[in-house]
């Protein structure tokens, strides 16, 4: 199962850690994924999504229906969510 955000599609980034001696070692920056259940009143059902903490804050601000509608219009919504 991919570690991706179901709504925005955010995924891990690559980069380097830098020591005090400026030695570089490869590092993977994972996204802060949370598994969360949301109630969609328009469809009268619960949906379980894997979302990042940033997406969760957006959902708290705008509402799940608005965020899902915007994601569907942008084409970033994972297949089978709604």
C-alpha positions, 0 to 999 in steps of 0.5 A: 500500500502506497504511503500517499495522501488519498485527497492531495496525492502527497508523497515522500520526498528525497533529500540529504542529511548533513552532518556537522562535518558537512557529510551528506547521507541520503534521507527520505522525508515521509509525509505525516499520514493519519488514518481518519474517518469522515462523515459525508452528510450528502451521501449519509455515510462514513469514509476512511481516508489516509490524509496528511496533517496539512490536509486534515487542517484544510478539512477542518477549515473548509469541510469535507464536502468542499475539499472532496469537491475541489479534489475531484475537480483538480483530479487528485482524488484517489479512485474509489473514495467517492 
